[in-house]
Structures are given as C-alpha cells and as structure tokens.
C-alpha cells in the first residue's frame, strides 16, 4: 500500500508473501476480500485447503467445516478427494515417462503456484520440468464447475467460489477461465481473514451437546483423511506417493538454491521434487493464523488419529488418466506468458 493505495508489481512479484513477513512496520499486507457478501442471496461455495484444519488443534475437520457453514457457506468442499486423484495421476505419469524416458528429470511439483511463477520469471528453461498435471486446487474447481454449479444455475441462483488458502496467491488461473466465462465470481480468502469468526463458531460447536450434522449432496464434501492432513507440511505431498526417488524442499532461499542446481544439470537421478517456498510448507504460509509449529503438531496428531490410506480405487482414476482428464493444456511457453502477466 502507498498512501493507502493498492499496488501490484506484475512484472516482479511471484506472490511469495516475504514482503509481508519481513516488514516490521506492517506497511505491506495482502489484499482482503472479506466475507461480508456471504448471504442467503447467493450460493457461497468454500474450497478448503487442509491447512485450515491445522489452525484448530484438537478440533475435528468436520467441526471446522460445520463452522464454515454456520458462517454462511452453502457448500464446503474438502480437498482430500482431489489430493488422492493428484497422487495417482502423478505416480502414473512418472512411471510411464521413466519407461519412455520422454520427460525431463527431475520433475517439479506444480502444487505451489509461487514456485511455478518463480520458475517462469527466473528459471524459464525449467518450465518443461514442471509436472503437466492439474493441481489439486484446479481439479477441485473443475469438479465444482461441472457438478455443483449446474445444480444451482437451473434455478437462477447466484454463485460465488471462495478459495480459503494460506498464502497471497490466488486460485490458479489455469483452472478458472471457464468460470470467468460463466461470470462466476472467484474470491481468494486468506485463512487469517476467516479465522476470527470461524474460531467463534468452532468453539460453540465444541461446547454444544448436539452432535453436528450436515447432509452432503456431493461425495467430495466429506471430511479429510490422514493423507490429506499431511499436505500442509513440507514433505507431505510425497509422503504417501509410490515414487522411489523424491525430495522435499521448503523455504524460499532453499528453493532458489535447488532450482539453480537443477538448471546446472544436477538431480537427474531424482524422479520428483516437492518445492514449497514457505518454511515447513504451507503451514508456514503468511496468511495462516497460528504458529506453524503448533499447526505441525496438530497435523501429526490428526495423522495418528485418522491413519494413512487412500479411499479412491486406483482403477477409476487410471481410466480418467487414459482420457487425459488430468493433464494441463498449457505449454511451458504459455505458462511463462500466463504467470508473467496475471497474478
């Protein structure tokens, strides 16, 4: 902000949030959308990152989702379903391309949009290394567009998508073009924006003697798994992947250092590298609400409680893979142009 005016450094900013983190004066902040538009006059759909659950140690994910619904969200879409799909698609892509030796190695996770933007700006030669599989957030937005949105469009109700996330980056524009064509508002909310009000609802739910109940119309509104909880931590993405040679790197400086090494030709023996520019992974995002180590402890307890294991049949996902349902249509050149002009 300059004299309370919003500025956007399109040709320089990768959305990492480091400026917010290091400014002692608090002069830099992320743009806030707010939740004042949540009302009965529109169908508000929350796309929920599993990082949100870690902000409430000792609280079950279903209670956190119930709190969101009490805030005014009609649907709360848990990401677990799409994380599993991404796992299967990634494993299959790596397996097939190791056999054909077509892909450049190592492949780089596309999950953190900050990393993809950083590569587009500073390491464009590595864009072909970015795994050409749609991010879980993009898969989630696509399914909402295909199934939930038509359900309400028949009645003419207004619809808005809210992506609740731990960092300043917005929803991946790769996933949102169709929604823009349908004039469906997409709003990115920081976890710290919804936390104060949500915490009040969660506390009431915890103290209530009534067992919270909500009828879900869609399978992916069901609650998180232990595998999904891990995704907020550095290493959580690759923890349950059936990949022999993988690495997890977190922190902006560390990410840049390893990208430089890859550019020099190192790590070709590695299949896949998970990069997160925030320390400790997304739990350390600048728009989270509690200390990242407290959140990490909460995740570890959730994993112990839920256990690890997938709930989707691999065969079903592979059939969709064969039809090209998970591959991004954007070439490396288009991605460079996309991330260089739109934040």
Helices and strands as residue ranges (DSSP letters): H 18-22, E 42-48, G 50-55, H 61-71, E 75-78, H 80-100, E 107-108, H 113-122, G 124-129, H 136-143, I 144-148, H 149-153, E 158-165, H 173-181, E 185-190, H 191-207, G 219-221, H 226-230, H 236-239, E 246-250, H 252-263, E 272-276, G 281-284, H 292-306, H 314-322, H 332-341
